[in-house]
Amino acid sequence: MTFVWAETIFLERWWRQQNDSVKADVRQLVKEGRLDLVTGSWVMTDEANPYYPVSVDNIIEGFQFIANEFGVKPSVLFTVDPFGHSNSIAYLYKQADQTGETAMLTHVLPYYHYDIPSSCGPSPPACCHIDFLRYYKNYNCFMEAAPVTKDNLQLKADTLSTQLKNMSDAYISDVVIMLYGDDFRFTTPFEWKVQYEGLRQVFDVINSQNAIDIRFGTISDFFKELENWYEKNDVRPPSLTGDFFPYKLEVASWTGYYTTRPFYKSQERRLHWLLRAADLLSSQAQHIVPRTDETLGKLEKARKALLLFQHHDAITGTHEFIII
């Protein structure tokens, strides 16, 4: 099974609590490509409110941690929850690679959300049949989670196959990605075991029927397969230039967060210029008075606080007040 991790801040917090044995295992998973460290920035930033130098620092801070601890550099940008997308943010991430290009091969999820009900095809209730450990019900998944049995295995395989075929109509290529997860999922070994065993049985049935080749993979794996398909079939993907703003949901336009909670937005700008001034003064002063670990620690703490606030539910003001 594979896993994708997108926000470095939470990885770093978890990492500090692990012993050397666990760290060695995780490094091996990264080396094998089974753990895909995507995006690489400190947080999954909002793309409308942040000032661009802070967005650059957001990338640098996360990339440095990943390079120091894992010796790799993220090559895929995974951003699924911000309220709109900016070509400026995409450009900054592209400048972090070594290709010298500005175009970015992009995939947009075709349905409502990135959760399991919205990931396997156009029918959320049908996709719910392959969520084998659902902790709560909603209007899409109103039934109890049903484990795989000999009586329902073929039905689950046929249902998933039909959904994937329907979803493939939205693709140019025959390479399709089905995300499997959601917020606060895969937090226990028990869930990993239940979900993996259920999916493995369904995948085996689908693969035995020869119509679809389905496998576990990462987002990096998907883009590699997609690029190979375009090259093999001599197809050039369509291009689009510009921003995806404002974000529209049904009849509403998400524009209020550009200005809501102005006090916190102003404090973020103030912290940025104070931190920038302190960085410059510290850099110049080290030629006279060497910087101490205490000084560097304070600068790092302030920088990480500033970068955390770039999160798409922080600087936007879309979080609950208690979180602040």
Secondary structure as UniProt FT lines:
FT   STRAND          3..5
FT   HELIX           8..15
FT   TURN            16..17
FT   HELIX           20..32
FT   STRAND          35..37
FT   HELIX           52..70
FT   HELIX           87..94
FT   TURN            95..96
FT   HELIX           116..118
FT   HELIX           124..127
FT   HELIX           128..130
FT   TURN            150..152
FT   HELIX           153..168
FT   TURN            169..170
FT   TURN            183..184
FT   HELIX           189..208
FT   HELIX           219..232
FT   TURN            233..234
FT   STRAND          247..249
FT   TURN            250..251
FT   STRAND          252..254
FT   HELIX           256..258
FT   HELIX           262..285
FT   TURN            286..288
FT   HELIX           293..308
FT   TURN            309..310
FT   TURN            312..316
FT   HELIX           321..323
//
